[in-house]
Amino acid sequence: MSYLADEFNMTKATISDTVKTLEQKQLIKKEYETNDTRSYIIHLTKKGNDLAEQTSLFAKQIQIPIDKLHATEKENLLLSLLDIIHHLNKSGIINIQRMCFTCHFYKSNKNGQEHFCGLLNTKLADTELRIDCAEHKQKQTV
Ligand code: SF4
């Protein structure tokens, strides 16, 4: 519950109610841990999976105009989206993100045109900037 609450920027109570509702509608099922009955894994049921596929169709529509963009336009779109997410995070509208711009290991040159990952010890092209990096470490602000 805590993990999902952080991930979706909601309270644990809201997540708990949502999980309960989804279970009553037979869209998910819980698989309890054998050693700890307080912990469980949430799986989609067949009905839940079908519904998830249907609702994901709207996102697939976004792909069509993006596919038509030139590579440079796609890079600019990516950078713009990263800027928007970074701004929303700094404004406190979204909590959880694991993007390069807020990572302890991230460095850029003065005008932000070049990116460097101190963990991988390598330059990152615009297209290699990550938005959900497993190695992300939150940059400390002073
Ligand atoms: S560790 Fe991941 S998020 Fe951090 S700078 Fe490197 S690639 Fe980006």
Residues whose N, C-alpha, C, O or C-beta is under 5 A from the ligand:
A	BS01	SF4	R98 M99 C100 C103 F105 Y106 F116 C117 L119 R130 C133 E135 H136
